[in-house]
Amino acid sequence: MTTVVSGTGVGPLLRGWRERRRLSQLELALRAGSSARHISFVETGRSRPSEDMVLRLAEHLDVPVRERNSLLLAAGYAPRYAETPLGDPAMEALRQGMEQLLNGYEPYPALVVDGTYAVLAANRGIAMLLDGLPEHLLAPPLNAMRITLHPEGLAPRIRNLRQWRAHLLAQMERQLALARSDALRAVYDEVAAYPLPETGDDTHADTGDEEAGQEAPFPYFALPLRIEHEGRVLSFVSSISTFNTPMDVTVAELAIETLLPADPATVKYLQSLTP
């Protein structure tokens, strides 16, 4: 279930999205090819917007696809966007494409998550990083945030945990500001409450060598995930891809995360694992 703003009817919902985007009625009207007067009438319930107007306003307010259906329902129209399970035969081409992408990215880690960070697919690079984690964390449903930040998960292995944790929590907070998903809020509340383990405490967070205080051999071009693996410290930067102009709720909430090696040593080690 997703809650956007308080109030019933499409008017209060649209006003909530407009205020969240910090737009005036006039600015929204200009973008949508309407008038401030009409926008005001829609928000106060004095005018019922057409289906096309609801979709046009949602587009200019960058409303997530799931919430566009909620706006249409509130205005008295049928939902426009289906929510097709990923396992449905209609999604076969999408599944095959994502599988090829993940496999083609090996030996580097890559995974697919949904809007609550449930892991839907992953490659062998991810399996390598998860090796040795307790069974209860690897049992379905697998959640990327839980695995990363849990004190029994990857957290003790992450050398710059405080930095990486802050980055992940801020990322989730931005998502919650866009669409206040109850399910995502529950995941956020859970992982934000995890205590920081005694290891992974940023002792070497800003160094590129094993010994604290040594100068890094090169500057990182983005905040790296620095994680221990079999006595080595591997460094990655994260890239997240989504689908352009999705027409299905499931597809709209998919994200493909790839971990790009951030230093030559990580590249060399991962490539050495390739048969």
C-alpha positions as CSV (number, residue, x, y, z in Angstrom):
1,M,0.0,0.0,0.0
2,T,1.2,3.5,-0.8
3,T,0.1,6.7,0.9
4,V,0.8,10.0,-0.8
5,V,-0.9,12.8,1.1
6,S,-3.9,13.2,3.4
7,G,-7.2,14.2,1.9
8,T,-9.7,12.5,-0.4
9,G,-10.3,13.1,-4.0
10,V,-8.0,13.9,-6.8
11,G,-7.7,17.6,-5.9
12,P,-5.9,17.3,-2.5
13,L,-3.7,14.6,-4.0
14,L,-2.6,16.8,-6.9
15,R,-2.1,19.7,-4.6
16,G,0.1,17.5,-2.4
17,W,2.3,16.5,-5.3
18,R,2.5,20.1,-6.5
19,E,3.6,21.4,-3.1
20,R,6.1,18.5,-2.8
21,R,7.6,19.6,-6.1
22,R,7.6,23.3,-4.9
23,L,5.7,24.6,-7.9
24,S,3.1,27.3,-7.8
25,Q,-0.3,26.8,-9.5
26,L,0.9,29.2,-12.2
27,E,4.1,27.3,-12.9
28,L,2.3,24.0,-13.1
29,A,-0.4,25.5,-15.4
30,L,2.3,26.9,-17.8
31,R,4.0,23.5,-18.0
32,A,0.7,21.6,-18.5
33,G,-0.8,24.1,-21.0
34,S,-3.6,25.1,-18.7
35,S,-4.4,28.1,-16.5
36,A,-3.8,28.8,-12.8
37,R,-7.5,29.3,-12.4
38,H,-8.3,25.8,-13.7
39,I,-5.5,24.2,-11.5
40,S,-7.0,26.0,-8.5
41,F,-10.5,24.7,-9.4
42,V,-9.2,21.2,-9.7
43,E,-7.3,21.3,-6.4
44,T,-10.3,22.6,-4.5
45,G,-12.8,20.2,-6.1
46,R,-14.7,22.8,-8.0
47,S,-13.7,21.2,-11.3
48,R,-13.3,17.6,-12.2
49,P,-10.2,17.1,-14.4
50,S,-10.4,15.0,-17.5
51,E,-8.5,11.7,-17.7
52,D,-6.0,13.4,-20.0
53,M,-5.6,16.3,-17.7
54,V,-4.9,14.0,-14.7
55,L,-2.2,12.2,-16.7
56,R,-0.7,15.4,-18.0
57,L,-0.5,17.0,-14.6
58,A,1.0,13.7,-13.2
59,E,3.6,13.8,-15.9
60,H,4.7,17.4,-15.2
61,L,4.7,16.7,-11.5
62,D,6.9,13.6,-12.1
63,V,4.4,11.4,-10.2
64,P,5.6,7.7,-10.0
65,V,3.6,5.3,-12.1
66,R,2.0,3.5,-9.2
67,E,0.7,6.8,-7.8
68,R,-0.6,7.9,-11.2
69,N,-3.1,5.0,-11.0
70,S,-4.1,6.3,-7.5
71,L,-4.8,9.8,-9.0
72,L,-6.9,8.3,-11.8
73,L,-8.9,6.3,-9.3
74,A,-9.4,9.3,-7.1
75,A,-10.7,11.2,-10.2
76,G,-13.2,8.4,-11.0
77,Y,-11.2,6.8,-13.9
78,A,-9.9,3.3,-14.4
79,P,-6.1,2.8,-13.7
80,R,-4.0,3.2,-16.8
81,Y,-1.0,1.2,-15.8
82,A,-0.9,-2.6,-15.3
83,E,1.1,-4.2,-12.5
84,T,2.3,-7.4,-14.2
85,P,4.3,-9.9,-12.0
86,L,7.8,-10.3,-13.2
87,G,7.3,-14.1,-13.6
88,D,4.4,-13.6,-16.0
89,P,4.9,-14.9,-19.5
90,A,4.4,-11.4,-20.9
91,M,7.6,-10.4,-19.1
92,E,9.8,-13.1,-20.7
93,A,11.6,-10.7,-23.0
94,L,12.4,-8.4,-20.1
95,R,13.6,-11.2,-17.9
96,Q,15.9,-12.5,-20.6
97,G,17.2,-9.1,-21.3
98,M,18.1,-8.5,-17.6
99,E,19.6,-11.9,-17.3
100,Q,21.9,-11.2,-20.3
101,L,22.8,-7.9,-18.8
102,L,23.7,-9.4,-15.4
103,N,25.7,-12.3,-16.9
104,G,27.5,-10.0,-19.4
105,Y,28.6,-7.7,-16.5
106,E,30.5,-10.6,-14.8
107,P,32.9,-10.8,-13.1
108,Y,31.8,-7.5,-11.7
109,P,28.8,-7.6,-9.3
110,A,25.3,-6.6,-10.5
111,L,21.7,-7.2,-9.3
112,V,18.1,-6.2,-9.9
113,V,15.9,-4.9,-7.1
114,D,12.3,-3.7,-6.8
115,G,11.0,-0.6,-5.1
116,T,11.6,-2.0,-1.6
117,Y,15.1,-3.3,-2.5
118,A,14.0,-7.0,-2.7
119,V,16.5,-8.8,-4.8
120,L,14.9,-10.2,-7.9
121,A,18.0,-11.3,-9.8
122,A,21.8,-11.2,-9.2
123,N,25.0,-12.5,-10.9
124,R,27.9,-14.5,-9.6
125,G,29.8,-11.3,-8.7
126,I,27.1,-10.6,-6.1
127,A,27.2,-14.3,-4.9
128,M,31.0,-13.8,-4.3
129,L,30.4,-10.8,-2.0
130,L,27.7,-12.7,-0.1
131,D,29.8,-15.8,0.5
132,G,29.8,-16.8,4.1
133,L,26.8,-14.8,5.3
134,P,24.4,-16.5,7.7
135,E,21.5,-18.5,6.2
136,H,18.8,-16.4,7.8
137,L,19.9,-13.4,5.8
138,L,20.1,-15.3,2.5
139,A,16.7,-16.9,2.9
140,P,14.0,-15.4,0.6
141,P,12.8,-12.7,0.4
142,L,16.4,-11.4,0.0
143,N,16.6,-7.6,0.6
144,A,19.7,-5.7,-0.5
145,M,19.5,-3.1,2.2
146,R,19.1,-5.6,5.0
147,I,22.0,-7.8,3.7
148,T,24.3,-4.7,3.4
149,L,23.6,-3.0,6.7
150,H,22.7,-5.9,9.0
151,P,25.4,-6.4,11.8
152,E,25.6,-10.1,10.7
153,G,25.6,-9.2,7.0
154,L,28.1,-7.3,4.9
155,A,28.3,-4.4,7.4
156,P,31.3,-5.8,9.4
157,R,33.2,-6.2,6.1
158,I,32.6,-2.7,4.8
159,R,35.7,-0.6,5.6
160,N,33.9,2.8,5.2
161,L,30.6,1.6,6.7
162,R,29.6,5.0,8.2
163,Q,30.0,6.7,4.9
164,W,28.3,4.0,2.9
165,R,25.5,3.6,5.4
166,A,24.8,7.3,5.4
167,H,24.7,7.2,1.5
168,L,22.2,4.3,1.5
169,L,19.9,5.8,4.1
170,A,19.9,9.2,2.3
171,Q,19.0,7.3,-0.9
172,M,16.0,5.7,0.7
173,E,15.0,9.0,2.3
174,R,14.9,10.6,-1.2
175,Q,12.7,7.8,-2.4
176,L,10.4,8.2,0.5
177,A,10.0,11.9,-0.2
178,L,8.9,11.0,-3.8
179,A,6.5,8.3,-2.9
180,R,5.7,7.4,0.7
181,S,5.6,3.7,0.4
182,D,4.6,1.9,3.6
183,A,6.7,-1.1,2.6
184,L,9.8,1.0,1.9
185,R,9.3,2.9,5.1
186,A,9.3,-0.4,7.1
187,V,12.6,-1.4,5.4
188,Y,14.1,2.0,6.2
189,D,13.0,1.9,9.8
190,E,14.5,-1.6,10.2
191,V,17.9,-0.9,8.7
192,A,18.3,2.6,10.2
193,A,17.9,1.0,13.6
194,Y,20.7,-1.5,13.2
195,P,23.6,-0.9,15.5
196,L,26.9,-0.2,13.9
197,P,29.2,-3.2,14.4
198,E,32.6,-2.9,16.1
199,T,34.3,-3.7,12.8
200,G,33.8,-1.8,9.6
201,D,34.2,1.4,11.5
202,D,35.9,3.6,8.9
203,T,39.3,3.0,10.4
204,H,40.7,2.9,6.8
205,A,37.8,4.7,5.2
206,D,39.9,7.3,3.4
207,T,42.9,5.2,2.5
208,G,43.6,2.9,-0.4
209,D,46.1,0.7,1.4
210,E,45.9,-1.8,4.2
211,E,47.8,0.4,6.6
212,A,46.0,3.3,8.2
213,G,47.5,6.7,7.5
214,Q,49.1,5.8,4.1
215,E,48.1,8.0,1.3
216,A,45.7,6.5,-1.3
217,P,47.5,5.7,-4.5
218,F,44.8,7.6,-6.6
219,P,41.7,9.7,-5.9
220,Y,38.3,8.0,-6.1
221,F,35.9,9.6,-8.7
222,A,32.8,8.8,-6.6
223,L,32.1,7.5,-3.1
224,P,33.4,3.9,-3.1
225,L,32.1,0.9,-1.4
226,R,35.2,-0.6,0.2
227,I,34.6,-4.1,1.3
228,E,36.9,-6.9,2.6
229,H,36.9,-10.2,0.7
230,E,39.3,-13.0,1.5
231,G,41.9,-10.8,3.0
232,R,41.7,-8.1,0.3
233,V,39.9,-4.8,0.2
234,L,37.8,-4.4,-3.0
235,S,36.6,-1.0,-4.0
236,F,33.4,-0.4,-6.1
237,V,31.3,2.6,-7.1
238,S,27.6,2.0,-7.6
239,S,25.5,2.8,-10.7
240,I,21.7,2.5,-10.8
241,S,19.7,2.2,-14.0
242,T,15.9,2.3,-14.4
243,F,13.7,2.0,-17.5
244,N,12.7,5.0,-19.5
245,T,9.0,5.8,-19.8
246,P,7.7,2.6,-18.2
247,M,4.1,1.6,-18.9
248,D,3.8,-1.0,-16.1
249,V,4.1,-0.5,-12.4
250,T,6.4,-3.5,-11.9
251,V,8.8,-2.2,-14.6
252,A,8.7,1.3,-13.2
253,E,9.9,0.1,-9.9
254,L,12.8,-2.1,-11.2
255,A,16.3,-0.9,-10.7
256,I,19.5,-2.5,-12.0
257,E,22.5,-1.8,-9.8
258,T,26.0,-2.4,-11.1
259,L,29.2,-2.2,-9.0
260,L,32.0,-0.8,-11.1
261,P,35.6,-1.5,-9.9
262,A,37.0,1.7,-8.5
263,D,40.7,0.9,-8.6
264,P,43.1,-1.2,-10.7
265,A,43.7,-3.7,-7.9
266,T,40.0,-4.6,-7.8
267,V,39.8,-4.9,-11.6
268,K,42.9,-7.2,-11.6
269,Y,41.5,-9.4,-8.8
270,L,38.0,-9.8,-10.3
271,Q,39.4,-10.6,-13.7
272,S,41.6,-13.2,-12.2
273,L,38.5,-15.1,-11.1
274,T,37.3,-15.5,-14.7
275,P,38.0,-18.9,-16.1
